[in-house]
């Protein structure tokens, strides 16, 4: 594996000879870890079934769980998904950015059925990540890129997180430092008459509803045939248990705090990690997976988490925490 350290402010990366080699690796069906604004993605050519199979194998991910295809522009997205009026509104408002649309798949799309898990729909996104956009444009193919971590475990927001989980499977990792949003994209399904929130994420439900002028239906979990990533009951899990809405800390637990909360027994905590001392949900979202990983390293007992407000990005934060705390099979 080759590690390419890339300054986030460097927009001349296409002139670097390593860019051409990364493109060659992707076109050859190899896996590359690529930073986006949300989390690091495990990228492969979405039109190459063997490459997509490599993603599932590397992550230990069930093949009924579809992959998101990342493209460089709305125009490229229209080649693979059928856009209705709602899709056009959301694309205009939030792309490039942390929004994934689940749309009817065009019959002419060359995205592998392995990437779509055999569904008649496709999950597609234009990320606010110049390097991912440039790779999709230069290779001429959508890039399937789920979070670069072992399936069901904590998503990676730094290159070191990814290396710890997946180094043996990577041809390259592009290291641009910590990601900024910190939780995965919001996923909206536009299959059928009613727009449906499949996964809360980096764009708040309220902002999506304002653009659409209508309320979103919230989908439940689906452990047998999920329509999109992030819908399995147990996900984002550390090694030990996660205890939500904690009002006290048990001896040996690590504490994930928010704001200025002071809990009984806090002095017994193996570690205290604050998502945001200022009570900012934006900062809390960006630090969530970092905090879970730090807490998981600090304790052999479990993790206690204080309540986090549900509004705005709090919905995505609480979604990740509830899946981290779910019973594991």
N, C-alpha and C positions, 0 to 999 in steps of 0.2 A: 504493500500500500504506500502511495506517495501522498504526503501532506503538503498542500499548496496554501500557504498563508497569504491571505488577501485582505488588504486594508479595506474597510467598508466604504471609504471615500474614493477608492481606486475604480474609476469607470473606464480605464484604458486596458482592462484585463484581456480584451480580445487580441491585443497586440502581443501578449505573452505567449511564447511557444507552448506553454503548458495548457493553454486554452485549447489549442488544436489537438493536443494529445488526449485531453479529457473528452472532446467530441469524438475522437477516434475510438476511445474506450466505450463510450455509450453506443456508438453505431456497431461495435463488435459484440454487444450484448452484455457488457460488464456493468457492475454497480458502482455508482459514485455518490458520496454523501455531499449534499449541496445545501448551503444555508438559504433559508427564506426569511421573510419578516416574522413568521409564526414560530416554527421550530425547524430543525435540520431535517431534510428529506432524504430518503434512500432512493435515488433516482435511477431509472432505467428506461430504455426505449419502450414506450407503451404499445408500439405496434409489433413488438417482437415477443411472441409468446414464451420463448425460452428465457428471455431476459426477465419477464414478469414472474415466471416460475422461480427465478433466482431470488427475487424479492421475497416471495412467500417462504422459500427455504431459509434464507438468511435470517428473517425475523421470527421464523416459527409461526407464521400467521396462517390461519385457516383460509383455504382458497375460496370459500363462500363469502369472504369479506372483501368487497370491491375496493379498488385503488382509485385515487384521484389522478386525473391526467392534467398536467400543467402545460399551458401554452403561452405564447408570447403576446397575444393580442386578442381582442374580441373577434376580429375577422378570422383568426385561426380557430377560435372556439366554435364559430358558426359552421365550420367544416365538419364538426363532429356531433354537435347537439342541435336540436330543433328549438329555436328561440320563439317564445310567444311574447306578448306585450309586457308581461311581468318580468320576464328574463331580460328584455332590453332595458327596462327601467333599472333593474338591479345592477346589470353590467355597467350601465352609464354612471351610476352613482358610486359603485364600490370597486370597480376594477381599474387598474391593478390594485389588489388588496386582499385581505383575509376573508374572502367569501368564496364558497364553492357552490355551484349550481348543479343540481341533479335534473337532467333534461332527457326527453326522448332521444335516443341515439339515432343519428342518421344512418340509413342503410349503406351509404357510401363511405362511412367512417372506416378507417383502417386500424383503429385501436383494437388490440387483441381482446378476444372474448374472455381471456383469463384476467385481464385488467378490470373488466366490467362484471366479473363473476357470472358470466352468462346471462346477465339481465338485458332487457331491451332499453335500458337507460344508461346514461353515462354521467359520471361525476367529473366536473371540469372546473378549472380555476386559472385565472391570470394573476400570478403572484406579484406583489410589489417587491420584487427581488431581481435587480438587473442581471445578475449572473444566471439565474434560472431562465429568465426570458431569453438571454443571449444564447444559452445552450440549446433551448428548444428551437430557436430561429436557425442557428447554425447547423444543427443536425437535421432539421427539416421534419422533426417528429415530436408529437406530444411526449412529455416525460411523466411516467408514472412515478409518484414520489410520496409514499406514506412516510410517517415519522420514522426517523432513523434510530430505532431502538428495538429491543426484543419485544415480540408481540405481548401485549398485556402489561408491559412494564412502563416505567416512567419515561416520558418522551424526552428527547435530547435537545437542549437549547444551547449547548456549546460543543465544540469539536471533540473535546476530551470525553464528554458523555458518550458521544457516538463511537469513538475509538474503543472505549471500555466495553461496549456491547457488540460491536460489529467489525472490528478491525480486520479479521481474517477473511471477510467477504468483500472487502472494498478494493477497487483498483486505485481510486483517488478519494481523498477528502479535501474539500475546499473549506478552509478555516477562515471565517470572517468575524470571529469573535462571537459574543453572545447575541442571540436573536432579540429583537426589540419587542414584539407583541407577546411572545412567551407561551401562548396557548394556540392550539390549532385553529384552522379556519371555521367560521360559521358555515353550516351546510343547510341549504334550503332546497327542498324538493319542489319542482314545478310540474310534477307528473299528476295529472288529474285536475280537478277544478279548484281545489283549495291549496294555496301555498302552505307548505309544512316545514317546520323547524325540525330537522333530523338531528342536528348537533349544535348546541350553542358554542360560540367561539369568539374570535377576535373582533367581531362586529356585533354590537348589542341588538337584541331582538327589537327594542324600541326604535332603533334607527332604520332597520329593515321595514318595519311596519309603517313608519312615516313615509318612506319612499313609495311603498305599495299602496298606501291609503286603505289598508285592510289588516285585520288581525291574522297572525300565524297560528295554525294548529301545531301543537307540540306532539311529536311522535314519542312512543315509548321505547324501551329497550327491545332488542331482537337478537337472540342468541342462536337462531337457526338460519335465518336468511336476511341479514341486514341489508338495507338499501344503500347504505353509505358507511364509511369508517366511523369509529367512535360510538357505535350503538350497542356494543356488547355490554352486558351487565357489569362484569369485572374487567377493569382496564386501568392503566396508569398506576399499577400496584407496586408498592415497595415490598421488601421482604417480610416485614412484620405487619401487625394489624394497624388500622387507622381508625381512630375514635373521634367522631365528629361532634360539634356543638359542646365541646368540653367546658365545664365550669370549674374543674379542678384538675391537677396533674398528679398522676400516680407515680410512685417512685420508679425512677429509671426510664420513664417515657421521655421522648423528645417532644417539645411543644412548638407548634406552628401558631404564631400569634398574629393579630391584625390590629393596628391602631395602638391604643394605650391600655388595652385590657390587662388587668392584674388578676391572676388566678390563684386560688388556694393551692398550696403545695408547689408553686412555681420554682421555689428554691431547690426542689428535689429533681428537677428536670435534667436529663442527660445533656440537653442543649435547648436553647430558646432561639428560634429563628422567626423574625418578624417579616411578614409579607410586605407591609408598608406601615412604618411608624406614623405616617401622616394620615393613614386611613384612605389612601388612594387605591381605587379598584384597578386603575390602569397599571400602576406600579405592582400591585398584588398579582395581576395576571402575568406580568412579565417575569415575576420571580417565583411563580408557583412551582414549576417543575424543579427549579434549582433548590427551592426550600425542601421539597419532598426528598430529593436525593441527599441533601445535607443531613436532614433528619434521619433518614434511613441508615446513613453511615454512623450516626452518633449513638444509636440505641440498638440493643438486642431485644428490647421489650415491645415497644410499639410507639405510635405517634398520636398525640392528642392535638386536636385542631379546634381553635375557638370558632364561634359562629362568624360567618362572613355575610354581609348584606346580599340580598338576592337580586337587587336591581342592577341594570346596566351590565357591565362585564362580570358582575357577581354571579349571574346565572351560569356563565361558562365556568367560572372558578368552582362553584358548588357542584356543577355537573361532573367535573373531573374528580373532585374530592369524594363524591358519593360513589363513583365507580372504583376509586382507589380503596374505598372502605367496604365494598361489596364482598360477600362470601366468595371464595375461590374454589373452582372445581378441580 
